[in-house]
């Protein structure tokens, strides 16, 4: 769901997630907890570099 090559660790997605499903990993890149994510696409829409792609089940 997060392209590690594109993610710049800006925390935009972390700050807008309504259910706190996104954290920065040890590598400084966003990580989305699929068990918490409600697939609202807010993070995908806010990401300035297009690093997030929400996958529908």
mmCIF file as Biopython writes it, N, C-alpha, C and O atoms, coordinates in Angstrom:
data_model
#
loop_
_atom_site.group_PDB
_atom_site.id
_atom_site.type_symbol
_atom_site.label_atom_id
_atom_site.label_alt_id
_atom_site.label_comp_id
_atom_site.label_asym_id
_atom_site.label_entity_id
_atom_site.label_seq_id
_atom_site.pdbx_PDB_ins_code
_atom_site.Cartn_x
_atom_site.Cartn_y
_atom_site.Cartn_z
_atom_site.occupancy
_atom_site.B_iso_or_equiv
_atom_site.auth_seq_id
_atom_site.auth_asym_id
_atom_site.pdbx_PDB_model_num
ATOM 1   N N  . UNK A ? 1  ? 0.809   -1.191 0.000  1.0 0.0 1  A 1 
ATOM 2   C CA . UNK A ? 1  ? 0.000   0.000  0.000  1.0 0.0 1  A 1 
ATOM 3   C C  . UNK A ? 1  ? 0.859   1.265  0.000  1.0 0.0 1  A 1 
ATOM 4   O O  . UNK A ? 1  ? 0.441   2.289  -0.541 1.0 0.0 1  A 1 
ATOM 5   N N  . UNK A ? 2  ? 2.062   1.212  0.602  1.0 0.0 2  A 1 
ATOM 6   C CA . UNK A ? 2  ? 2.956   2.358  0.598  1.0 0.0 2  A 1 
ATOM 7   C C  . UNK A ? 2  ? 4.188   2.014  -0.229 1.0 0.0 2  A 1 
ATOM 8   O O  . UNK A ? 2  ? 4.857   1.013  0.030  1.0 0.0 2  A 1 
ATOM 9   N N  . UNK A ? 3  ? 4.484   2.844  -1.221 1.0 0.0 3  A 1 
ATOM 10  C CA . UNK A ? 3  ? 5.683   2.660  -2.019 1.0 0.0 3  A 1 
ATOM 11  C C  . UNK A ? 3  ? 6.860   3.219  -1.230 1.0 0.0 3  A 1 
ATOM 12  O O  . UNK A ? 3  ? 6.976   4.431  -1.051 1.0 0.0 3  A 1 
ATOM 13  N N  . UNK A ? 4  ? 7.727   2.337  -0.762 1.0 0.0 4  A 1 
ATOM 14  C CA . UNK A ? 4  ? 8.883   2.757  0.025  1.0 0.0 4  A 1 
ATOM 15  C C  . UNK A ? 4  ? 9.847   3.595  -0.807 1.0 0.0 4  A 1 
ATOM 16  O O  . UNK A ? 4  ? 10.590  4.409  -0.257 1.0 0.0 4  A 1 
ATOM 17  N N  . UNK A ? 5  ? 9.844   3.408  -2.113 1.0 0.0 5  A 1 
ATOM 18  C CA . UNK A ? 5  ? 10.709  4.187  -2.993 1.0 0.0 5  A 1 
ATOM 19  C C  . UNK A ? 5  ? 10.236  5.637  -3.112 1.0 0.0 5  A 1 
ATOM 20  O O  . UNK A ? 5  ? 11.046  6.550  -3.268 1.0 0.0 5  A 1 
ATOM 21  N N  . UNK A ? 6  ? 8.919   5.838  -3.038 1.0 0.0 6  A 1 
ATOM 22  C CA . UNK A ? 6  ? 8.356   7.186  -3.197 1.0 0.0 6  A 1 
ATOM 23  C C  . UNK A ? 6  ? 8.189   7.931  -1.875 1.0 0.0 6  A 1 
ATOM 24  O O  . UNK A ? 6  ? 8.335   9.152  -1.837 1.0 0.0 6  A 1 
ATOM 25  N N  . UNK A ? 7  ? 7.889   7.222  -0.802 1.0 0.0 7  A 1 
ATOM 26  C CA . UNK A ? 7  ? 7.590   7.851  0.490  1.0 0.0 7  A 1 
ATOM 27  C C  . UNK A ? 7  ? 8.774   8.697  0.960  1.0 0.0 7  A 1 
ATOM 28  O O  . UNK A ? 7  ? 9.917   8.241  0.966  1.0 0.0 7  A 1 
ATOM 29  N N  . UNK A ? 8  ? 8.474   9.943  1.354  1.0 0.0 8  A 1 
ATOM 30  C CA . UNK A ? 8  ? 9.516   10.853 1.833  1.0 0.0 8  A 1 
ATOM 31  C C  . UNK A ? 8  ? 9.442   11.077 3.346  1.0 0.0 8  A 1 
ATOM 32  O O  . UNK A ? 8  ? 10.195  11.880 3.898  1.0 0.0 8  A 1 
ATOM 33  N N  . UNK A ? 9  ? 8.524   10.359 4.015  1.0 0.0 9  A 1 
ATOM 34  C CA . UNK A ? 9  ? 8.427   10.443 5.472  1.0 0.0 9  A 1 
ATOM 35  C C  . UNK A ? 9  ? 7.940   11.784 5.981  1.0 0.0 9  A 1 
ATOM 36  O O  . UNK A ? 9  ? 8.339   12.215 7.063  1.0 0.0 9  A 1 
ATOM 37  N N  . UNK A ? 10 ? 7.090   12.450 5.225  1.0 0.0 10 A 1 
ATOM 38  C CA . UNK A ? 10 ? 6.636   13.795 5.586  1.0 0.0 10 A 1 
ATOM 39  C C  . UNK A ? 10 ? 5.568   13.814 6.679  1.0 0.0 10 A 1 
ATOM 40  O O  . UNK A ? 10 ? 5.308   14.864 7.266  1.0 0.0 10 A 1 
ATOM 41  N N  . UNK A ? 11 ? 4.956   12.680 6.956  1.0 0.0 11 A 1 
ATOM 42  C CA . UNK A ? 11 ? 3.922   12.515 7.985  1.0 0.0 11 A 1 
ATOM 43  C C  . UNK A ? 11 ? 2.560   13.108 7.625  1.0 0.0 11 A 1 
ATOM 44  O O  . UNK A ? 11 ? 1.677   13.160 8.480  1.0 0.0 11 A 1 
ATOM 45  N N  . UNK A ? 12 ? 2.371   13.548 6.401  1.0 0.0 12 A 1 
ATOM 46  C CA . UNK A ? 12 ? 1.063   14.072 6.010  1.0 0.0 12 A 1 
ATOM 47  C C  . UNK A ? 12 ? -0.021  13.026 6.214  1.0 0.0 12 A 1 
ATOM 48  O O  . UNK A ? 12 ? -1.101  13.333 6.719  1.0 0.0 12 A 1 
ATOM 49  N N  . UNK A ? 13 ? 0.266   11.803 5.825  1.0 0.0 13 A 1 
ATOM 50  C CA . UNK A ? 13 ? -0.713  10.721 5.958  1.0 0.0 13 A 1 
ATOM 51  C C  . UNK A ? 13 ? -0.963  10.371 7.421  1.0 0.0 13 A 1 
ATOM 52  O O  . UNK A ? 13 ? -2.097  10.102 7.820  1.0 0.0 13 A 1 
ATOM 53  N N  . UNK A ? 14 ? 0.092   10.377 8.206  1.0 0.0 14 A 1 
ATOM 54  C CA . UNK A ? 14 ? -0.024  10.072 9.640  1.0 0.0 14 A 1 
ATOM 55  C C  . UNK A ? 14 ? -0.962  11.078 10.297 1.0 0.0 14 A 1 
ATOM 56  O O  . UNK A ? 14 ? -1.808  10.711 11.113 1.0 0.0 14 A 1 
ATOM 57  N N  . UNK A ? 15 ? -0.807  12.336 9.939  1.0 0.0 15 A 1 
ATOM 58  C CA . UNK A ? 15 ? -1.580  13.408 10.567 1.0 0.0 15 A 1 
ATOM 59  C C  . UNK A ? 15 ? -3.047  13.431 10.181 1.0 0.0 15 A 1 
ATOM 60  O O  . UNK A ? 15 ? -3.867  13.953 10.938 1.0 0.0 15 A 1 
ATOM 61  N N  . UNK A ? 16 ? -3.407  12.877 9.019  1.0 0.0 16 A 1 
ATOM 62  C CA . UNK A ? 16 ? -4.805  12.941 8.577  1.0 0.0 16 A 1 
ATOM 63  C C  . UNK A ? 16 ? -5.581  11.644 8.779  1.0 0.0 16 A 1 
ATOM 64  O O  . UNK A ? 16 ? -6.802  11.637 8.625  1.0 0.0 16 A 1 
ATOM 65  N N  . UNK A ? 17 ? -4.923  10.573 9.112  1.0 0.0 17 A 1 
ATOM 66  C CA . UNK A ? 17 ? -5.628  9.290  9.263  1.0 0.0 17 A 1 
ATOM 67  C C  . UNK A ? 17 ? -6.615  9.360  10.427 1.0 0.0 17 A 1 
ATOM 68  O O  . UNK A ? 17 ? -6.212  9.595  11.566 1.0 0.0 17 A 1 
ATOM 69  N N  . UNK A ? 18 ? -7.910  9.159  10.150 1.0 0.0 18 A 1 
ATOM 70  C CA . UNK A ? 18 ? -8.920  9.283  11.207 1.0 0.0 18 A 1 
ATOM 71  C C  . UNK A ? 18 ? -8.920  8.147  12.228 1.0 0.0 18 A 1 
ATOM 72  O O  . UNK A ? 18 ? -9.510  8.277  13.301 1.0 0.0 18 A 1 
ATOM 73  N N  . UNK A ? 19 ? -8.267  7.046  11.903 1.0 0.0 19 A 1 
ATOM 74  C CA . UNK A ? 19 ? -8.253  5.899  12.826 1.0 0.0 19 A 1 
ATOM 75  C C  . UNK A ? 19 ? -6.842  5.550  13.306 1.0 0.0 19 A 1 
ATOM 76  O O  . UNK A ? 19 ? -6.634  4.494  13.905 1.0 0.0 19 A 1 
ATOM 77  N N  . UNK A ? 20 ? -5.880  6.427  13.047 1.0 0.0 20 A 1 
ATOM 78  C CA . UNK A ? 20 ? -4.488  6.229  13.473 1.0 0.0 20 A 1 
ATOM 79  C C  . UNK A ? 20 ? -3.900  4.897  13.010 1.0 0.0 20 A 1 
ATOM 80  O O  . UNK A ? 20 ? -3.238  4.195  13.774 1.0 0.0 20 A 1 
ATOM 81  N N  . UNK A ? 21 ? -4.152  4.567  11.755 1.0 0.0 21 A 1 
ATOM 82  C CA . UNK A ? 21 ? -3.665  3.312  11.191 1.0 0.0 21 A 1 
ATOM 83  C C  . UNK A ? 21 ? -2.268  3.442  10.584 1.0 0.0 21 A 1 
ATOM 84  O O  . UNK A ? 21 ? -1.696  2.448  10.136 1.0 0.0 21 A 1 
ATOM 85  N N  . UNK A ? 22 ? -1.715  4.655  10.566 1.0 0.0 22 A 1 
ATOM 86  C CA . UNK A ? 22 ? -0.433  4.884  9.904  1.0 0.0 22 A 1 
ATOM 87  C C  . UNK A ? 22 ? 0.606   5.370  10.911 1.0 0.0 22 A 1 
ATOM 88  O O  . UNK A ? 22 ? 0.355   6.272  11.711 1.0 0.0 22 A 1 
ATOM 89  N N  . UNK A ? 23 ? 1.751   4.760  10.849 1.0 0.0 23 A 1 
ATOM 90  C CA . UNK A ? 23 ? 2.891   5.135  11.689 1.0 0.0 23 A 1 
ATOM 91  C C  . UNK A ? 23 ? 4.124   5.197  10.791 1.0 0.0 23 A 1 
ATOM 92  O O  . UNK A ? 23 ? 4.139   4.615  9.707  1.0 0.0 23 A 1 
ATOM 93  N N  . UNK A ? 24 ? 5.141   5.896  11.242 1.0 0.0 24 A 1 
ATOM 94  C CA . UNK A ? 24 ? 6.416   5.858  10.535 1.0 0.0 24 A 1 
ATOM 95  C C  . UNK A ? 24 ? 7.230   4.717  11.103 1.0 0.0 24 A 1 
ATOM 96  O O  . UNK A ? 24 ? 7.341   4.568  12.320 1.0 0.0 24 A 1 
ATOM 97  N N  . UNK A ? 25 ? 7.799   3.914  10.225 1.0 0.0 25 A 1 
ATOM 98  C CA . UNK A ? 25 ? 8.626   2.789  10.639 1.0 0.0 25 A 1 
ATOM 99  C C  . UNK A ? 25 ? 10.029  3.243  10.989 1.0 0.0 25 A 1 
ATOM 100 O O  . UNK A ? 25 ? 10.348  4.429  10.907 1.0 0.0 25 A 1 
ATOM 101 N N  . UNK A ? 26 ? 10.855  2.303  11.375 1.0 0.0 26 A 1 
ATOM 102 C CA . UNK A ? 26 ? 12.245  2.584  11.735 1.0 0.0 26 A 1 
ATOM 103 C C  . UNK A ? 26 ? 13.017  3.194  10.564 1.0 0.0 26 A 1 
ATOM 104 O O  . UNK A ? 26 ? 14.005  3.902  10.761 1.0 0.0 26 A 1 
ATOM 105 N N  . UNK A ? 27 ? 12.553  2.913  9.342  1.0 0.0 27 A 1 
ATOM 106 C CA . UNK A ? 27 ? 13.203  3.453  8.151  1.0 0.0 27 A 1 
ATOM 107 C C  . UNK A ? 27 ? 12.721  4.861  7.800  1.0 0.0 27 A 1 
ATOM 108 O O  . UNK A ? 27 ? 13.179  5.454  6.823  1.0 0.0 27 A 1 
ATOM 109 N N  . UNK A ? 28 ? 11.788  5.397  8.607  1.0 0.0 28 A 1 
ATOM 110 C CA . UNK A ? 28 ? 11.269  6.733  8.366  1.0 0.0 28 A 1 
ATOM 111 C C  . UNK A ? 28 ? 10.186  6.793  7.313  1.0 0.0 28 A 1 
ATOM 112 O O  . UNK A ? 28 ? 9.777   7.875  6.892  1.0 0.0 28 A 1 
ATOM 113 N N  . UNK A ? 29 ? 9.723   5.638  6.888  1.0 0.0 29 A 1 
ATOM 114 C CA . UNK A ? 29 ? 8.684   5.551  5.858  1.0 0.0 29 A 1 
ATOM 115 C C  . UNK A ? 29 ? 7.354   5.154  6.488  1.0 0.0 29 A 1 
ATOM 116 O O  . UNK A ? 29 ? 7.316   4.474  7.513  1.0 0.0 29 A 1 
ATOM 117 N N  . UNK A ? 30 ? 6.269   5.587  5.862  1.0 0.0 30 A 1 
ATOM 118 C CA . UNK A ? 30 ? 4.936   5.283  6.375  1.0 0.0 30 A 1 
ATOM 119 C C  . UNK A ? 30 ? 4.645   3.792  6.295  1.0 0.0 30 A 1 
ATOM 120 O O  . UNK A ? 30 ? 5.044   3.109  5.353  1.0 0.0 30 A 1 
ATOM 121 N N  . UNK A ? 31 ? 3.946   3.313  7.299  1.0 0.0 31 A 1 
ATOM 122 C CA . UNK A ? 31 ? 3.472   1.932  7.332  1.0 0.0 31 A 1 
ATOM 123 C C  . UNK A ? 31 ? 2.008   1.962  7.732  1.0 0.0 31 A 1 
ATOM 124 O O  . UNK A ? 31 ? 1.647   2.584  8.731  1.0 0.0 31 A 1 
ATOM 125 N N  . UNK A ? 32 ? 1.165   1.295  6.960  1.0 0.0 32 A 1 
ATOM 126 C CA . UNK A ? 32 ? -0.264  1.267  7.227  1.0 0.0 32 A 1 
ATOM 127 C C  . UNK A ? 32 ? -0.647  -0.088 7.805  1.0 0.0 32 A 1 
ATOM 128 O O  . UNK A ? 32 ? -0.351  -1.135 7.228  1.0 0.0 32 A 1 
ATOM 129 N N  . UNK A ? 33 ? -1.307  -0.048 8.951  1.0 0.0 33 A 1 
ATOM 130 C CA . UNK A ? 33 ? -1.802  -1.273 9.576  1.0 0.0 33 A 1 
ATOM 131 C C  . UNK A ? 33 ? -3.115  -1.645 8.897  1.0 0.0 33 A 1 
ATOM 132 O O  . UNK A ? 33 ? -4.141  -0.999 9.110  1.0 0.0 33 A 1 
ATOM 133 N N  . UNK A ? 34 ? -3.070  -2.684 8.085  1.0 0.0 34 A 1 
ATOM 134 C CA . UNK A ? 34 ? -4.246  -3.105 7.314  1.0 0.0 34 A 1 
ATOM 135 C C  . UNK A ? 34 ? -5.403  -3.557 8.195  1.0 0.0 34 A 1 
ATOM 136 O O  . UNK A ? 34 ? -6.553  -3.555 7.758  1.0 0.0 34 A 1 
ATOM 137 N N  . UNK A ? 35 ? -5.107  -3.942 9.431  1.0 0.0 35 A 1 
ATOM 138 C CA . UNK A ? 35 ? -6.163  -4.378 10.347 1.0 0.0 35 A 1 
ATOM 139 C C  . UNK A ? 35 ? -6.945  -3.198 10.925 1.0 0.0 35 A 1 
ATOM 140 O O  . UNK A ? 35 ? -8.060  -3.372 11.419 1.0 0.0 35 A 1 
ATOM 141 N N  . UNK A ? 36 ? -6.371  -2.017 10.864 1.0 0.0 36 A 1 
ATOM 142 C CA . UNK A ? 36 ? -7.024  -0.819 11.399 1.0 0.0 36 A 1 
ATOM 143 C C  . UNK A ? 36 ? -7.594  0.049  10.282 1.0 0.0 36 A 1 
ATOM 144 O O  . UNK A ? 36 ? -8.630  0.688  10.462 1.0 0.0 36 A 1 
ATOM 145 N N  . UNK A ? 37 ? -6.932  0.077  9.139  1.0 0.0 37 A 1 
ATOM 146 C CA . UNK A ? 37 ? -7.308  0.929  8.008  1.0 0.0 37 A 1 
ATOM 147 C C  . UNK A ? 37 ? -8.768  0.705  7.597  1.0 0.0 37 A 1 
ATOM 148 O O  . UNK A ? 37 ? -9.217  -0.431 7.449  1.0 0.0 37 A 1 
ATOM 149 N N  . UNK A ? 38 ? -9.504  1.821  7.416  1.0 0.0 38 A 1 
ATOM 150 C CA . UNK A ? 38 ? -10.905 1.740  6.998  1.0 0.0 38 A 1 
ATOM 151 C C  . UNK A ? 38 ? -11.077 2.089  5.509  1.0 0.0 38 A 1 
ATOM 152 O O  . UNK A ? 38 ? -12.198 2.210  5.015  1.0 0.0 38 A 1 
ATOM 153 N N  . UNK A ? 39 ? -9.957  2.247  4.814  1.0 0.0 39 A 1 
ATOM 154 C CA . UNK A ? 39 ? -9.948  2.498  3.364  1.0 0.0 39 A 1 
ATOM 155 C C  . UNK A ? 39 ? -10.753 3.734  2.969  1.0 0.0 39 A 1 
ATOM 156 O O  . UNK A ? 39 ? -11.535 3.710  2.019  1.0 0.0 39 A 1 
ATOM 157 N N  . UNK A ? 40 ? -10.542 4.811  3.723  1.0 0.0 40 A 1 
ATOM 158 C CA . UNK A ? 40 ? -11.246 6.058  3.437  1.0 0.0 40 A 1 
ATOM 159 C C  . UNK A ? 40 ? -10.556 6.886  2.354  1.0 0.0 40 A 1 
ATOM 160 O O  . UNK A ? 40 ? -11.133 7.846  1.843  1.0 0.0 40 A 1 
ATOM 161 N N  . UNK A ? 41 ? -9.321  6.515  2.004  1.0 0.0 41 A 1 
ATOM 162 C CA . UNK A ? 41 ? -8.524  7.153  0.950  1.0 0.0 41 A 1 
ATOM 163 C C  . UNK A ? 41 ? -8.006  8.547  1.313  1.0 0.0 41 A 1 
ATOM 164 O O  . UNK A ? 41 ? -7.444  9.230  0.458  1.0 0.0 41 A 1 
ATOM 165 N N  . UNK A ? 42 ? -8.183  8.976  2.550  1.0 0.0 42 A 1 
ATOM 166 C CA . UNK A ? 42 ? -7.709  10.299 2.959  1.0 0.0 42 A 1 
ATOM 167 C C  . UNK A ? 42 ? -6.195  10.398 2.799  1.0 0.0 42 A 1 
ATOM 168 O O  . UNK A ? 42 ? -5.691  11.394 2.280  1.0 0.0 42 A 1 
ATOM 169 N N  . UNK A ? 43 ? -5.472  9.383  3.237  1.0 0.0 43 A 1 
ATOM 170 C CA . UNK A ? 43 ? -4.008  9.389  3.135  1.0 0.0 43 A 1 
ATOM 171 C C  . UNK A ? 43 ? -3.556  9.384  1.686  1.0 0.0 43 A 1 
ATOM 172 O O  . UNK A ? 43 ? -2.612  10.080 1.313  1.0 0.0 43 A 1 
ATOM 173 N N  . UNK A ? 44 ? -4.233  8.603  0.888  1.0 0.0 44 A 1 
ATOM 174 C CA . UNK A ? 44 ? -3.908  8.506  -0.538 1.0 0.0 44 A 1 
ATOM 175 C C  . UNK A ? 44 ? -4.067  9.872  -1.209 1.0 0.0 44 A 1 
ATOM 176 O O  . UNK A ? 44 ? -3.253  10.262 -2.045 1.0 0.0 44 A 1 
ATOM 177 N N  . UNK A ? 45 ? -5.111  10.579 -0.835 1.0 0.0 45 A 1 
ATOM 178 C CA . UNK A ? 45 ? -5.393  11.880 -1.436 1.0 0.0 45 A 1 
ATOM 179 C C  . UNK A ? 45 ? -4.448  12.979 -0.952 1.0 0.0 45 A 1 
ATOM 180 O O  . UNK A ? 45 ? -4.175  13.921 -1.695 1.0 0.0 45 A 1 
ATOM 181 N N  . UNK A ? 46 ? -3.950  12.875 0.269  1.0 0.0 46 A 1 
ATOM 182 C CA . UNK A ? 46 ? -3.090  13.920 0.840  1.0 0.0 46 A 1 
ATOM 183 C C  . UNK A ? 46 ? -1.611  13.732 0.516  1.0 0.0 46 A 1 
ATOM 184 O O  . UNK A ? 46 ? -0.845  14.693 0.585  1.0 0.0 46 A 1 
ATOM 185 N N  . UNK A ? 47 ? -1.200  12.539 0.170  1.0 0.0 47 A 1 
ATOM 186 C CA . UNK A ? 47 ? 0.219   12.254 -0.060 1.0 0.0 47 A 1 
ATOM 187 C C  . UNK A ? 47 ? 0.774   13.123 -1.203 1.0 0.0 47 A 1 
ATOM 188 O O  . UNK A ? 47 ? 0.298   13.035 -2.335 1.0 0.0 47 A 1 
ATOM 189 N N  . UNK A ? 48 ? 1.777   13.958 -0.906 1.0 0.0 48 A 1 
ATOM 190 C CA . UNK A ? 48 ? 2.288   14.878 -1.923 1.0 0.0 48 A 1 
ATOM 191 C C  . UNK A ? 48 ? 3.105   14.212 -3.025 1.0 0.0 48 A 1 
ATOM 192 O O  . UNK A ? 48 ? 3.354   14.823 -4.064 1.0 0.0 48 A 1 
ATOM 193 N N  . UNK A ? 49 ? 3.521   12.973 -2.811 1.0 0.0 49 A 1 
ATOM 194 C CA . UNK A ? 49 ? 4.336   12.287 -3.820 1.0 0.0 49 A 1 
ATOM 195 C C  . UNK A ? 49 ? 3.658   11.052 -4.398 1.0 0.0 49 A 1 
ATOM 196 O O  . UNK A ? 49 ? 4.276   10.322 -5.173 1.0 0.0 49 A 1 
ATOM 197 N N  . UNK A ? 50 ? 2.411   10.803 -4.041 1.0 0.0 50 A 1 
ATOM 198 C CA . UNK A ? 50 ? 1.675   9.662  -4.582 1.0 0.0 50 A 1 
ATOM 199 C C  . UNK A ? 50 ? 2.218   8.315  -4.172 1.0 0.0 50 A 1 
ATOM 200 O O  . UNK A ? 50 ? 2.186   7.359  -4.946 1.0 0.0 50 A 1 
ATOM 201 N N  . UNK A ? 51 ? 2.723   8.239  -2.935 1.0 0.0 51 A 1 
ATOM 202 C CA . UNK A ? 51 ? 3.330   6.994  -2.467 1.0 0.0 51 A 1 
ATOM 203 C C  . UNK A ? 51 ? 2.325   5.989  -1.933 1.0 0.0 51 A 1 
ATOM 204 O O  . UNK A ? 51 ? 2.673   4.830  -1.709 1.0 0.0 51 A 1 
ATOM 205 N N  . UNK A ? 52 ? 1.074   6.415  -1.724 1.0 0.0 52 A 1 
ATOM 206 C CA . UNK A ? 52 ? 0.077   5.528  -1.126 1.0 0.0 52 A 1 
ATOM 207 C C  . UNK A ? 52 ? -0.978  5.138  -2.148 1.0 0.0 52 A 1 
ATOM 208 O O  . UNK A ? 52 ? -1.512  5.983  -2.866 1.0 0.0 52 A 1 
ATOM 209 N N  . UNK A ? 53 ? -1.263  3.865  -2.201 1.0 0.0 53 A 1 
ATOM 210 C CA . UNK A ? 53 ? -2.327  3.334  -3.051 1.0 0.0 53 A 1 
ATOM 211 C C  . UNK A ? 53 ? -3.152  2.374  -2.182 1.0 0.0 53 A 1 
ATOM 212 O O  . UNK A ? 53 ? -2.673  1.313  -1.784 1.0 0.0 53 A 1 
ATOM 213 N N  . UNK A ? 54 ? -4.373  2.759  -1.901 1.0 0.0 54 A 1 
ATOM 214 C CA . UNK A ? 54 ? -5.261  1.921  -1.089 1.0 0.0 54 A 1 
ATOM 215 C C  . UNK A ? 54 ? -5.800  0.796  -1.955 1.0 0.0 54 A 1 
ATOM 216 O O  . UNK A ? 54 ? -6.385  1.038  -3.011 1.0 0.0 54 A 1 
ATOM 217 N N  . UNK A ? 55 ? -5.601  -0.425 -1.505 1.0 0.0 55 A 1 
ATOM 218 C CA . UNK A ? 55 ? -6.051  -1.595 -2.240 1.0 0.0 55 A 1 
ATOM 219 C C  . UNK A ? 55 ? -7.406  -2.037 -1.709 1.0 0.0 55 A 1 
ATOM 220 O O  . UNK A ? 55 ? -7.553  -2.318 -0.519 1.0 0.0 55 A 1 
ATOM 221 N N  . UNK A ? 56 ? -8.377  -2.095 -2.579 1.0 0.0 56 A 1 
ATOM 222 C CA . UNK A ? 56 ? -9.706  -2.582 -2.205 1.0 0.0 56 A 1 
ATOM 223 C C  . UNK A ? 56 ? -9.690  -4.106 -2.209 1.0 0.0 56 A 1 
ATOM 224 O O  . UNK A ? 56 ? -9.070  -4.731 -3.070 1.0 0.0 56 A 1 
ATOM 225 N N  . UNK A ? 57 ? -10.367 -4.683 -1.252 1.0 0.0 57 A 1 
ATOM 226 C CA . UNK A ? 57 ? -10.430 -6.152 -1.162 1.0 0.0 57 A 1 
ATOM 227 C C  . UNK A ? 57 ? -11.326 -6.734 -2.230 1.0 0.0 57 A 1 
ATOM 228 O O  . UNK A ? 57 ? -11.492 -7.952 -2.299 1.0 0.0 57 A 1 
#
